[in-house]
Amino acid sequence: MAFRFAPDRPAADEVLRMARAQTDAALAGLADPDGRRVAATIFDVRKRCKKARAVLRLVREPMGEKRYRQANVAYRDAGRALAGYRDAGAAALAFEWLLAADDRTAAELDVAAVRVGLAARRAAAVPQGEAVGPALAEARWLLEQASRRLDRMALDDDGWDLLGDGVAAVYARGAVATRRAVRKSTPARFHELRKQVKYTRYHLRMLRRTSPMMVLPLLEGFELVGDHLGQARDLLLLAEAVDASADGVGGDDQAARLMALADQRRTELEAVGLGVARRLYAEEPDAFAARLGRYWELWTSSGPEPTTAMGPVGASPAMATTMAIPGGDAPAAAVESESVSGSVPAAVRALAAESGPGAGSEPVSGPDRAPASEPDSEPAADSALEGMTVAALRALARDREIAGRSRMNRSELMAALRASS
């Protein structure tokens, strides 16, 4: 079942269902890591651990601090056991995005030499077969512990009484992280902000059906910040990789130029991400949670949000923002145009296809065209897709959790949606 609440089921049951679904899917992947390539399995397991942690954060207080910490640590450590296998892939993808975003990258560098060096580093960092076995075994053992804890979990509250405090607490942590990043912009503080943004983003995904017209544009904003800060994080990994092995990318001079381009681009992305985050976190946490709580009450008492003659309210032009990334990148959210400049580079698609969905880190997982693992909407017929605007196509892609939709043009969106049907 989907990663979202259902209106006709108790919220407590839904919380346990979603946590269980993520845990079971991760364990299934670890049981057969070669079934979808090891790198893809690692990415998928890490993503599911983060989603399970986001679910638990909704009910941290009702669970009790001890039980919450035990379960959270199990998911956290399972993800950490696999973290060492992703950074090299993230650096390679970050270089391709840098090529697409800044013409100087290709003009000033020996691109082939950089690609060869990063590919070699990536291959060395992602072992196959027996070499990766201990990490996979550790992650599996930890997730089995988490699974047993879910079996023993009981939640007394229900409805918004169960969820509201968790929504407010996570949002409050994001607000604190934003203020800290404003006071002093460091990679560590941006990384913390990105983590908190991701948790609220997952909460909004779970709640998106309560009022699509109101929640989906808000979700788009959190996704935009996450994408910017995630790509900035990967550019930092790229600079660190180049600094550690200048000879591997063409020598000291080329390494210095590449690091300077990556740092400049990273600063631009962080500035935009922080600027949007300040607006997303302008609300008081209790007010933010209370607003979402009112949508919840309307949804559970009066039924789903009405649709309009133009189609689903959630696919309205209100979601089409034209906030562009400095430096010539594509708009980070929907735009009403036939194509989006700076769409997914072919090299990025190839890298992601090789490593599975979201190779590297999640925010730069744009090229993934695989079907969403948990589709939330009935497949649209081809004729229906043809008649939809880019904004509506992107809204449907968001609903199906298709990665990289903000960088796809019309034809790419339609192809991804057909593949997910």
N, C-alpha and C positions, 0 to 999 in steps of 0.2 A: 504494500500500500504506500501511498505517497507521503512525502515529507511535509505534511501540513495537517492541521486539525480538521476533524470532521464535525459538523454541527450537531449530529444526532448521537454522538458518543460522549461519555463523561471525559472531561479534560484529563483526569488522572489516568484513565485507561489509555488515552491517546499519547500521553507522555511516555508511558511504559512501552507502548507499541512502537513509537518512533525510536526510542533508545534501543529496544530489542532489534528492530529491523536493521539499524546501522551496525550493531554488534554482530548479528548473524551474517550479514553480507560480508563484513570484514573477515570473519572466521572462514566463510566459504571460499573467499579469495585466497586466504593463507593455506587452505587445505590443498589447493591446486594452483600454486603460483605460476607455473609454466603455462597454464591454460590461456592466459592473456598477456604473456610476457612478464618477466619479473619486475621490470621498471614500472609497467602499468599497474601491476598488483600493489606495489609499494605506494604509488600515488593514491590509488583507490582506498587502501587501508588507512593511510594517514588522513585522507579527507573524511572518511567515515568516523574516525576517532574524534575529529574536531566537531563534526555534527552531533555525535553522541554527547560530547562535553557541553555543547550549546544547549541541548535538551535538558541535561542535568542542571545547568545554571538557572533554568526557569523554576526549578523546584528545590533550590539549595536549602532554603530555610525549612520548608515542610519535611525534607528528607532528614534534617538534623546534620549538624556540621561534621560529625565523625563519619557518618555513612557517606555523606557527599564527598568528603576528602578521600576516602578509600576508593570510591568508584572513579572519581576524577583522576586520581594519581594513576590508576590502572590504565585508563585511556591515554593519559598524557605520556606515560612511559612506553606504552606500546608504539605510539607515534614516534617517540624519540629513538626507539630502537632501530627505526628505519630511516631516520633523518639524514644520516651520513651519505645516503645514496642519491640524494637529489640535487645537491648544490652545483655539481659540475654540469648537469643538464640545464639547470636554471641559468648558468653563466652563458652557455652556448645559445640558448633562446634569447637571452637579453642582448647578445651581440646582433642577432638578426633583427630584433626590434629597433636597435640603435641604427642599423643600416637603413631601415625603412623610414625612420624619423628624421635623420640628419644626413643630408647629402655629403657633408664633409667626411663622414665616416668612410665612404667608398673612395672619395677623392684623395684622402690623405693616407690611406692604409693599404697594405698588401692584404686584401680581404682573404685570398686563398690561404695565405700562411696562417692567419688568425683562425680560420675555420679548421684547418688541419690540427693546429695546436689544441684548440678547445675540444675537438672531437676525440683526440687522443686522451686528453684528461678525462673527458666524460666516460670513455670506454673503460678506462682504468678504475674509475670510481663506482661503476655499476657492475659488480661481479655477477656471474651467473652460476647456476648449478650449486655445487656443494659450498662454494665460497660464501654465499649469502644465507646458507641454511641456518646458522646460529641466530642471526638477527630475526629471521622469520619465525623461528621456533620460540624465541623470547616474546615476540609480539603476540604470537598465538596463545602462549601460556597466560600472559597478562589479560588478554581479551576473554579467555575462558574464566578467569577470576571475576572480571567485570560482569560476565554473563550470569554467573552464580549469584552475584549481589543483586542483579536485577530480579532474579527469581524470588529473592527474599524481600523485595522492596514493597512497601505499602504506603499509600498516600491518603491522608484523612480528608484534606480539603478538596474542593472541586471547583470548576468554573473559573472565573477570573480571580476569585479568592485564592486559588492555588497558584495562578500564574503572575499576577500583577506585581508582587514584590520582586520576583526574579527579573522581570522585564525592566523595572526601575533600577535595580541594583546594577545590572550589566550596563545599562545606558549611563548611569552615574559614573562608572569606571571609565567609560569612553570619554565622558566630559572631562574628567580629571586628566586623562592621558592627553587630550587635546590641549588643555591649558598648559600642561608641562611641556609639550612640544612647541607651543607658542613662546614660552619663556626661554627655552633653550632647545634649539633644533639639533638633535643628535640622532645617529642611526638607531641607537637603542630605544630612544623615546618614540621615534616613528614606528619602530617594530612593535612596541607595546600598543601604540594607537591602532595599528593595523589589526592586531589580535582582537582588541575590543570591538572594533568596527565589524569584524567578521562574526563575532557572537551575536551582536544586534542584527546584523544582516540575516543570520540564520533564524533568529526569532521572528523577523518580519516575513521570512519565507513561510514559516510555520503558520503565521497568522494572516497570510495574504488574502485568503478567501473571506475574511470577515468584512472587508470593504475594499475591493480591488481598486476603485477609483481613488481612494485616499492612501492606501498602503503601498500600492505598486510604485507610484512616483517616489515615495519615501525610500522604498527598497532600492530603486534605481540610484538614488543619491548615495546610499551606503555602498552599493556595488561599485559606483564610480570611484569613491575614495579608496576602497579596497584594491581596485585595479591599479590606481595610480601608485599607491604606496607599495603594493606588491611588486610592480615593475621596477620601482625605485630600489627596493630591496635586492632584486636580482641584478640590477646594475652595480650595486655595491659588491655583490658576489663576483660579478665579472671583473671589477677592478681589483679585487683581492686575488683572484685567480691569475690575472695578468701580472700583478706585482710579484706573486710567488714564483712565476715561471716565465720571465721575460723572453728567454731564449726560445721557448716553445711557440711564441706568437710572432717571431720575426726579429727579435733583438730589443735592446734597451730603448732605442729611439722610438720605435713603433709602439712598444709597450707604454711609454710615457704619453704619446699622443692619444692612444686608445683610452688610457685611464683618465686623461683630461676630458675627452668627449663624454665618457660614461659619467664622470662626476658632474659635468654641466647638465646633462640630461636628467640625472637623478635629482639634482637641485630643483629643476623645473617641475618635475613630477611631484616632488614633495611639497612644493609651494602651492600647486593647484589642489592636491589632496588635502592639505591643511586648511586652505581657504574654504573648501566645501565642508570639511569636518566642523569648522567653527560654526557654520550655519546649521548643520544637522544637530549639533549639540547645544544650540542656543536655548533650548527649552529646559525647564526644570525637570529633573527625572520623574518626580511624582506626577507632574502634569502630562509628561509624555506617556507614562503608563496609564494614566486615567483616560487619556484620549483613546488609546488603543482598547482600553477596557469598555468604553462606550460603544465602539464598533463591535466588540465581541458580544455585548448584551443585545444590541440590535440584531445581529446576525443570528444569535441563538433563540431570540424571542420572536423575530419578525421574518426570518428567512433570508435568503441571499439578496445581495444588492441587485436592484433592477437593471435591466439592460436598456439600451436606447435603440432607436431605429437604425442607427449607424453601426451597430454591432456591440460587442461587449464594452461596458463602461471602462473596464480595466485596460482596454486597448485604445483609449482616446488620445487625441493629440496633446493632452495635458502632460503626458509622459515624455513628449519629444523635447528634449533639452538640447541646446546647441553649444554646450560648454566644451570648448576645444582645448586640447593639451598644447601648451606653448611649444614651438619648434616645428610646427607643420604636421603634427600627428592628426589622426582622424578624430572627429567628435567622439567623445566617450560614451554618448548615449544616443538615443534614436534621433535621426534627422529626416525630414521629409524631402528626400532626394532619391534619384534613381540609383545612385551609387555613393559610396563613402570613400573619400580620398584616403590613401594610406591603408587600404584593406590588407588582409592577412598576407604577408610575404610568402612566396612559395617555399623558401628555405625553412621558414618557421613551421609551415604545414608538414614538411617532410620530417623535421625533427620530432614534432609532436606525434606524427603517425608512427614513428619508430618506437617512441617511448610510451605510447598510450595516452589517454586523456590527461591533459594538464601536465605534460612532462615539465620537469623543473618545478616551479611553484605554481600554485593555483592561479594567481592573477595574470600570469602570462600564458595561460593555457588556451589562448584564443583559437588556434587552428583546429582544435578537436572537433571532429565531425561525427563522432560516435553517437548512437542514440542515447538519450538520457536514461539513466538506470531506473528512474522512477517517474515515468511520464504522468502528468497530472491532468491532462486534457485529452479528450477524444481526438484522434487524428483528424485533421482537416482534409477535405478532398482537394485535389489539385486545382479545381476550378475555384474553390473558395480562397485558396492561397493566392491565386492570380489576382483576385479582386481586392486584396488587402493592401493597405499602405505599408511603407517601410516601418513606421512606428508600430502598427498593429502586428506585423510579422515579428518584430523584435519583442513585443510584449508576449506573444505566444511562445517564442523561443525562450524567454525568461521563465515562463510558466513551466516549460519542460526542462528547465535547468540546462539548456544547451550552452556550453562554455564558449566564450569569445564572441557572443552575438553582437556586442557593441562595435566590433570591428568588421562585421560582415556587411556586404552590399546586398541588394535585393536578391540577386540570383543565388548568392551563397546562403542567405537566410532560407530561401525556399528549398534549396538542396538539403540543408541540415534538417529542416522541418519534415521533409519527405522521408529522410533517413530515420527519423525518430518515430514515424507513424507505425 
